[in-house]
């Protein structure tokens, strides 16, 4: 299989919003996020993200079909709850890039697409003058009842990319899980990679 990975630009982004929303809902429905998604919310979220100055939305294509996507934008453009853990520690968010989702259909995993997503987002971060990049991953107990047998977290992959979790650097985001009556806050651990000034 030949997969093309490239940033979406201009009208391409808006044309792909429906496919991207469906992809996020499908991938995040699985453990560890267990997200009970809403397409209208997803479309609005992605449109807002793509409109952010210096944001990048990278897509993986199998022919015309989008099978994966990843986003990144300057941390200064993120909501206050994303920035707060850094600002409380005196970390300058003006020099930080935030990596949003990296979602890929299961049958396409293990072929290097995840690395291509990180490569593209890190390139955008550096081009915009960022000195570090971060992302947040949901914290789940190892005995969570929905954890599949044989589940392997992505920690080793992220570590090989040069990222590390920062003790105490945690935020809380709200979403509705499958089986929940309403949204609830979920703890999210930040991982950070610092490469210094350009």
Buried (B, 14 or more C-beta within 10 A) or exposed (E): EEBEBEBBEEEEBBEBBBBBBBBBBBBBBBBBBBBBBBEEBBBEBBBEBBEBEBBBBBBBBBEEEBBBBBBBBBBBBBEEEBBBBBEEEEBEBEBBBBBBBBBBBEEBEEEEBBEBBBBBBBBBBBEBEBBBBBBBBBEBEEEEEEBEEEEEEEBEEBEEBBBBBBEEBBBBBEBBBEEEEEEEEBEBBBBBBBEEEE
